[in-house]
């Protein structure tokens, strides 16, 4: 289900405030893939929201993703038993440059 940028930033801010662990998978048009598990930090730089996902104490295991010119979709795993025991829901962020960031909200 598509969501507005405002709703997506609100959800991401909630994840950041509650220190919700997420599995983040970043895919690029060149077929590069990065995967990180950690928490989200949201900051606004020049009026553009930026996400930093990963462990705060580890600079090497982090993904940084700018939320300018992006489309957002949210879903859950109600119909997927195999994933439902690990994850609550997911947010997919697609940039106009072709990068895709998938965030999976992990169950605690």
C-alpha positions as CSV (number, residue, x, y, z in Angstrom):
1,X,0.0,0.0,0.0
2,X,1.4,3.4,-1.0
3,X,1.9,5.9,1.8
4,X,2.6,9.6,1.7
5,X,6.1,10.9,2.5
6,X,4.7,12.6,5.7
7,X,3.3,9.3,6.9
8,X,6.5,7.5,6.1
9,X,8.6,10.0,8.0
10,X,6.2,9.8,10.9
11,X,6.6,6.0,11.0
12,X,10.4,6.3,10.7
13,X,10.4,8.8,13.5
14,X,8.4,6.4,15.6
15,X,10.9,3.6,14.9
16,X,13.7,6.0,15.9
17,X,12.0,7.2,19.1
18,X,11.1,3.7,20.2
19,X,14.6,2.3,19.2
20,X,12.8,-0.3,17.1
21,X,15.3,-2.8,15.6
22,X,15.0,-3.1,11.8
23,X,16.5,-5.2,9.1
24,X,17.5,-2.8,6.3
25,X,18.3,-4.0,2.8
26,X,19.6,-1.5,0.3
27,X,19.6,-2.4,-3.4
28,X,21.1,-0.2,-6.2
29,X,20.6,-0.1,-10.0
30,X,24.1,-1.7,-10.3
31,X,22.8,-4.7,-8.4
32,X,24.8,-3.9,-5.3
33,X,23.2,-5.0,-2.1
34,X,23.9,-4.0,1.5
35,X,22.2,-5.5,4.6
36,X,22.3,-4.1,8.1
37,X,20.4,-4.8,11.4
38,X,20.1,-2.0,13.9
39,X,18.1,1.0,14.8
40,X,17.1,4.1,12.8
41,X,18.2,7.7,13.4
42,X,16.3,10.4,11.4
43,X,17.8,13.8,10.8
44,X,16.9,16.7,8.7
45,X,19.7,18.3,6.6
46,X,18.8,21.2,4.4
47,X,15.1,20.4,4.7
48,X,15.6,16.8,3.5
49,X,15.1,13.9,5.9
50,X,18.1,11.5,6.1
51,X,18.1,8.0,7.6
52,X,21.0,6.3,9.3
53,X,20.4,2.7,10.0
54,X,22.7,0.4,12.0
55,X,24.6,0.2,15.3
56,X,25.5,3.6,16.6
57,X,28.9,2.5,17.9
58,X,29.9,1.0,14.6
59,X,30.6,3.3,11.7
60,X,31.3,0.5,9.3
61,X,28.0,-1.3,9.6
62,X,25.6,1.5,8.7
63,X,23.4,2.6,5.8
64,X,22.7,6.2,5.1
65,X,19.7,7.0,2.8
66,X,18.4,10.4,1.7
67,X,14.6,10.6,1.5
68,X,14.4,13.2,-1.3
69,X,12.3,12.4,-4.4
70,X,11.2,9.0,-3.0
71,X,8.1,6.9,-3.1
72,X,7.0,4.8,-0.1
73,X,5.0,1.6,0.4
74,X,4.0,-0.1,3.6
75,X,2.9,-3.7,4.2
76,X,2.7,-6.4,6.9
77,X,3.0,-10.1,7.1
78,X,-0.5,-11.2,8.1
79,X,-0.7,-13.6,5.2
80,X,2.9,-14.8,5.4
81,X,3.4,-17.3,8.2
82,X,7.1,-17.8,7.5
83,X,7.9,-14.1,8.0
84,X,5.2,-13.2,10.5
85,X,7.0,-14.7,13.5
86,X,10.1,-12.5,12.7
87,X,8.7,-9.3,11.4
88,X,5.8,-6.9,12.2
89,X,5.7,-5.0,8.9
90,X,7.9,-3.4,6.2
91,X,8.4,-0.1,4.6
92,X,9.9,0.1,1.1
93,X,11.5,3.3,-0.1
94,X,12.3,3.8,-3.7
95,X,14.3,6.8,-4.9
96,X,14.1,8.3,-8.4
97,X,17.8,7.3,-8.8
98,X,16.7,3.7,-8.7
99,X,17.9,2.8,-5.2
100,X,15.5,0.8,-3.1
101,X,15.7,0.6,0.7
102,X,13.5,-2.1,2.4
103,X,13.1,-1.8,6.2
104,X,11.7,-4.8,8.0
105,X,10.4,-4.0,11.6
106,X,11.6,-6.9,13.7
107,X,9.5,-8.4,16.5
108,X,10.9,-7.9,20.0
